[in-house]
Amino acid sequence: MNIGTSIHKIRNDAKLTQAQLAEIVGVSQQSVQKWESGTATPDLDKIIRLAKYFDVSLDSLVLGNDSRAVAEMTGADLIEPQYQIVQDQEFYASNLATEYQQSIDEGLDIEVYKDLFSAVSRLPKNEIKKKFGDALFDLVRTAKQREGYRYVEPSTLEQIKSLRRGNDNILPFDEDALEEKISGAWRGRIAGCMLGKTVEGVRTNELHPFLKETGNFPMYRYIQRTDLTQEILDKYTFRFSARYYADRIDSMPVDDDTNYTVLAQELIQSFGRDFTPLDVATNWLKYQRKAGYCTAEQVAFCNFIKGFAPPQSAMYQNPYREWIGAQIRGDYYGYINPGNPALAAEMAWRDASISHIKNGIYGEMMIAAMIAAAASTNDIEQIVSAGLAQIPCTSRLYEEITSVLEGFRSGTSQTACFESIHEKYDEYTQHGWCHTNSNAMIVVASLLYGGGDFGKSICMAVETGFDTDCNGATVGSILGMANGIRSIPECWTKPFNDTLHTGLYGFETVRISDRIARTLEHIKK
């Protein structure tokens, strides 16, 4: 391999144009063209600049082989990872824009370092960037709260309990109706997840026109593959053709939202109701590969392997620590604690604290408590209030959910409510799109404005955008518990044929009815 071929390869691997590379090195685009074609050779100073920028040795660049590999194998040089092959989710310094926004949300006094966060985030992925990232993590970890920040948001269970406006009262429920409710919760969760799965990741600037063009806006049914024509597909950047559709499946495909429900059930089966956060981590390592986890969960999974136990596993270099991941994991703790929101929330805390802090934890606690309350009542306002009662009244999540509830009570229109969520959280940023609070607001608003109607509510949660499969699943789970399986029209459950696929070792395909039966056993225990 000659130097021209080497330059062409590293430029393509970095997804740079010849013009961009020319700007980096300080030459004309024509010079880069000549280097790559072999009609000219860069000067030594340009070769050195290329080697430093792309973090490759001179031997590798000039000769096509790397003598450093031999030196490293013999211990004569430092052994370092090939950072270019490390996923961004696992490379903290690649996520400094998210870290900065997350830290600002938490009220950390770091604004003076904004430009530094931005500059480091633009560096090429190498050891230097890693070291800068480590330094910025230490800065965040030791940062003080900025003056005037008005929220108090602890992550420990006892401190959370001390800031609640609720209690540990157990609500009465009809034991004879329990099987129907648990069946509704499981099947409602799966249906809501499937509805949102088809469009997960699309933003509303394409989602709404697409739904209108396919005769499904406002949404009232599953999106069908038969809705799509090539003309429609060619209009959108979102790859609608590569998605799952309800009319092309005979069972529920793998999805992390349903993986976690089965995973929580296996946690209870293995460790009992007194499981610890460390048991949750052990369960994760046993049943699912790393690729089955996303964002905060993937960071936590990697932290477990490095030896970080909960709650440090949630804290170490985790810029996603208040994203939605925990909120989608709390359903099962609500299922097995009917009428006991406080215990459901406590179990949810044990689960959430391995990967999240603050509002990331509160989201899971609130949803678990709402589901537990839904076993006792189908009054949506009471269900929402039961969830709020288990989280700190001094938190951002409490304030934002309360604003949705009070707006509904005071006559705020459905349109105005959802517009306000979009104004507060930007769906076009990953942080806004995937945050606990934005999606929790959508869940609560869909429950309130859906009026208890299953199809209307899950459709509302999905057509609003943001994390569509998560929100559809959560709304479906809560309403399924509140109103039972007979409240869910068969059109929503028929595509699954009582079959659920998961990404879990040993449970790749399960019967939904078997999962419902085991849930009832766990309630009795």
N, C-alpha and C positions, 0 to 999 in steps of 0.2 A: 504494500500500500504506500503510495507516494504522498507528499504533503498536501497536494491539491485534493486528492481523494479524502484525506483526513479532515481537511477544512470543510469540505462539502458535507461529510458525514456529521461532524459535530454541530454544524449550522442547522442541518435538517433535524437532528435529534432535539435541538433547542427550539425548533419551530421558528427560526429567524429567517427573514428575507435577506438577500444579498445586500440590499440597501441598509437594513438594520445592522448587519454585521459590519459593514463599512463604517457606519457612524460610531460603533463601539470601538473599533480599532483606530479610527481617525484617518481613513483613506477614502478614495472614491469607489463607487460601486463597480466601475470598470476594472479597478485593481483586483477586487474580489473575484470578478468574473475570470480574469486572467489567471489568478492563483488556482481556482478550481478547475480550469480547463488545462492547466499544465503549461501554459505559454509564458508564465512568469512565476517567480518565487518571491515570497515576502522577505523583507529585510529581517535581520535577527531581532531587532527591537520589537517588530510587529509579531514575530513568532512567540517571543516571550510574553507579549501582552495577550495573545490568544491563549497560550497555555495557562496563564494566571486566571483569565476570565472564566475559562471552561473547566478549571481545576483538573488539568491533565498534565502529564509529564512531557518534557521536550522530546524524549525518546518516542513516546506514544504518538505525538503530533508529527514529528519529522520522519520517523522510521516505520511507524505503524505497529510497533511493539513497545512494551513498557518494561524497562529494566528495573523500575521500582518494585514490580511484583516479586522479582527474585530477591531483592534486598529485604522486602517486607517478610517474605517467607523465611529468610535466614535470621530475622530479628535485627537487621541492620538499620531499619527505618521504622517509622511509626505506622501502625496498622490503622486504617481509617475506613469507615463504611463508604460505599459508592452512593452518595446522597441522591444522585439523580434517579435511583430506582426506589427510593423510599417514598411511600405514599404521603401526599400533603397532610392528610389527617394525622399522620404519625410524626410529622416533622413540625414541631411547635413554631419555629421561626417562619414557616410558610403561612401561618395563620395570625400574624401580628395585627392585621387590620381588624379581625374579629376580636382578638384579645383587647385591643385598645377600646373598641366600642363596649365590650362586655365590662371592662373595668370602669369606664365612665358611667355605665348603667348602675353599677354597684356603688357609685359615689366615691371612687378612689381618686385621690388628688394627683393625677398624672398628666393633666392637660399640657403642662410645659414640655412634655416629652413627645408630643404628637408627631412632630416632624421626624424624630428619631425612629419611632415605630414605622413610619411610612418609608423612610430611607432603607432601613434594614429589610423590610418586607420585599423591596425591589432587588435585593442582592441575589446573585445566582446561588443555587442550592449547594453549599459546600461547608467545610469545617468552620470557616470564618463566620458565615451566617449563623451556624448553630451556636457558636460562642456568643455572638451578639444576642441571639434569642435567649440563651441561658441567663445572660446579664439582665435582659428586660424582664424575664420571669422573676428574678430576684427583686427587681424594682417593684413589680406589681405585688409580689408576696409581702413586701414590707411597707407598702404605701399606706399612708394614713387616710382617713375619711376626710373628704373636703368639707370645709366649713359650710354650714347651712343645709347639708343633706338631710332630708326629713324622714327617711325610712329607717326602721330598725329591723334587720333581717338575719336572725341567727340560723344556724344549720343544725344545732344539736337538738335532740328531741325535747329535753327538759326545758330549754329556753323557748322553743316553739310553743310548747304547752302553756308556758307562763304568759304568752302574749295572745292567746286565743280569747275569743268572746263566746266560746261554746262550753260544752261540758261532756261528760262521759256517759250520759244517759242512754239506756238501751230502749229502742223503739219497738213497739209490738208489731208482729207480722203474722200473717196467716200461713201456718206450716203446711196446710193442705194445698195452698197455691204455689208452694215453693218450686216444685218440679217444673211447672209451667213457666215461672219467672226465670229460673236458671236456664231453661231451654231458650227462652226469648233473649236472654242476655248473650249467650254464646252465639246463637244464630243471627241475632241482630248485629253483633259486633262484626261477624264475618261478612254479612251483607253490606254493611256500611263501608267496610274496608274495601270490598270488591268494587263498589260504586266509585270510590275515590282512587283506587289503584289504576284505573284506566287512564286517568289524567294527572297522576302524581308528577309534580315538577313543572307543569305548564303554568304560565302566569295569566292573569285575567285578560290582558290585552289580546291574547289568542284564544283563551278558554271561552269567553263569552261569545265572540263572533262564531266560533266553531259550534257551540251549542245552538245558537240561533239558526245557523245554516243547516243543522241536522234536525231541526224541529223539536228541540228539547230544552228550550229556555223560556221561562224558568224550568229547571229540571223537574221531571216527574217520573223518570224511569232510568234504567240502565242505559248507558251508551252502547249501541250495537255495532258490530263490525259491518253489518249491512248498511249502516248509515253512511259509510264512507265511499266516496268515489275518488278516482285518481285526480280529478279536478279539485276536489276539496283538499286532498292530501298535499297537492302541490302548492297550496296557498300558505301553508304554515311551516314555520321553522321547527316546531315541536314535532317529534316523530310519532304521530298518531298510529302509523302502520305497525309499529313495533310493540304495541301494548297488548295486554290481555283484555278480552271482551266477553261479556256474560253470555253471549250467544255462540261463543266458540270454546266454551269450557264444559267439562263434565264433573268438575270438582273445584275446590278452592285452591288456587295456586299458592306457592310459598310467598309469605310476606312477613316482614319483621313484626308488624302489629299483632299478628296471630301467633307467630313464633313465641313471643313473650308470654302470651296467655298460657300456652302449653308448658313453657319453661317454668313459669310460676307454679303450675300444678305439680310438676315433677319436683320442684323445690319442697313443697309441702309433703309430697309423698316420701321424699328421702329424709327430710330433716324435721318434719312436724311443724306445728303452729308456732313453736318457740324458736324458729330459725334465727340466725344472726346475720348481720351484713357479710361476715366472712363466709358463711354458708352460701349466700347468694353468689359471691365471687367464685367459690368452688364449683357451684352448679353451672355457672357460665363456662368455666374452663372445661368442664366435663362434656357438655352437650352440644356446643356449637363452635364452629371454627371462627377465626378472626374476621373473615369476610362477611360473616352474618351480622356483625355489629357496625354501627355507623357513628360518626362524630364523637360525642361524649362517651358513648359505650365502647367504641373502638379504642379511644385513649385509655379508658379505665381497664379494658382487657389487656392492653399492652403494659399498663402499669402493674397489673397483677403479676404478670410474667417477670417483670423487673423486681418484684418483691415489695411493692407498695400495697399495704393492706388498707382496707376502708378505715377511716374516711380519706386518708392521704391519696388513695387511688383516684378520688374525685377531684383532688386539688392540684396534683402535680401536672403542670404544663397542659392544662385542659381549658382551652378557650371556649369550649362548647358547654360549659358547666351549668348554664341556665337554658339550654335548648330543650326541645320537646321530648327527647328520648325517654326520660323517666315517666312523663305523663302518660305515655302509651303502655306502661308496664303495670299500672295499678289495678286493672279491672278485677283480676282474680282475687285480690284481697278483699274487694267489695263483695264478690260472689260468695265467699265462704264465711262472711260475717254479716248475714242479713240482720238489719235492725241495729247494728252496732257500728256506727260511723267512726267512733273514736278508735276502736281496735283495728278497723280496716285501715285507718289513716296511720296508725302506729306501724302496722306491717308494711305499709307503703313507704314509710320513712326508712325502715330497715333495708328495703330494696333500693330506694332512690339514693341513699347516702353513699353508695359505692361508686357512683358516677357523677353526681350532681351536688350542688350547694344551693342554698337560699331558695329563690323562686323555682328553680329546677326541681327541688324537693317538694315544694308546696304544691306544684301542679299535680304530682302523683298522689299526694295525700288528699287533695281536694276531690279528685276524680274517684278514688277508692271510697271515700266517705259518701259521695253522692250516690254511688251504686249501692252501697250498704243501706242508705236511707231509702232508695227506690224500691227495696224489698218491702218497705212498710207503707209507702205512699206513692201515688202517681201525680201528686201535686208538684208541678215543676218548680214553682217558687220555693216550696219547702225543701225540695231536693237540693236546689242550688244553695239555699241558706245552710243546710246541713254540711255541705262541702266547705263553705266559707267559715263555718264554726270551728274547723279543725286546723286552720292556718293562721299565722300571725296577723292581727288586725293592723299592724304597723308596716305591712309589706306592700310592694307595688302590685302584686297579684291580687291581694285583697281589695285594694283601692280600685283596680281596673274592673274586676268582676262585679264589685258593688256598683260601679258606675253603669254597667250594662243592666244590672237588675233594677236599679232605681230609674234609669231611663225608660225601661219597659213599663214600670209601674206608673210613670208620669206621662206616658203617652208618646214617647219618642217613636217615630215610625221605623219599620224594619229597614227601609232604605237608608235612613239617616244613621241608624245604629251601625250597619255594616260599613257605611262610608267613613264613619268616625274611626273604625278599627283600621281601615286602609290608610287613613290620614296619620294615625299614630305610629303604625308599623309599616315599613316599606317592604312590600312583597318582592321587590326586585333586588333586594340584598339578601344574602343567605341568612344573616343574623335576624333580620325582621321576619323573613319567611318561616324560619325554623324555630323561633323563640317560643318558650313555654307560654308566655303571657298572651301573645297575639292569637295563638291557636286556642288557648283556653277561653278567650273572649268569644271566639267564633263558636265554640262548642256550646257555651252558655246561651249566647244569642240565638243559636239555631233551636235549642230546646225551648226557649221562651216563645219565640215568634212562630215556631212550628206547632205550638198548641197541643203537643202530645201526639200528633199524627206522625207515624213512623216514616213513611215515604217522604212527606213534605220536609221533615226535619233533617233527614240524612242528605237529601238533595240540597237543601239550603246550606248545609255545612260544606258540601263539595263545591257547589257553584261559586261560593265566595272566594275560592282560591286558597292560597297558602298550602299547608300540608294536608292535602285533600283526603288521602287514605286514612291518615291518623284521626282526623276530625270526624270523618264519616263513621269510622269504627267506634269511636268513643260515644258519639251521639246514639248510634244504633245499640250499643251495649246498655246504656242508661235507660233508654226507652224500652228495650226488650225486657229489662228487669222490672221496670215500673208497670208495664201493661201486659206482659206475658207473651208467649209465642202466638196466641190466637189473635193478637193485635197486629201481627206482621203478615201482610198479604203474601200468598204463596209465590208470587212472581219474584219476590226478593230472595227466597231461600231455595227455590227449585233448582237453579243451576248447579248447586253443590253436591246433590245426591248423597248427603250425609257424609261427605268425604273432605278432609282437610289435609293438605300437604304442608310440611314444615321443613325448615333447614336444620333440624335437630338430629344428632346422631341417635339411631335406634327408634326414632319416631317420625320417619320420613313421610309416612302416610297413616293417618288415624281416622277413626270414625267419630264424627261429632257427637253422636248419641253416647258413645263410650265416655267421652270427656265430660258430658253432662252428668252421667251416672257417677263418675268419680267425684265430681264437684259436690254432689249431694252427700257422698260418703265423707268428704272432708268437712262438711258443715256439721255432721253428726259427731265427728271426733272433737 
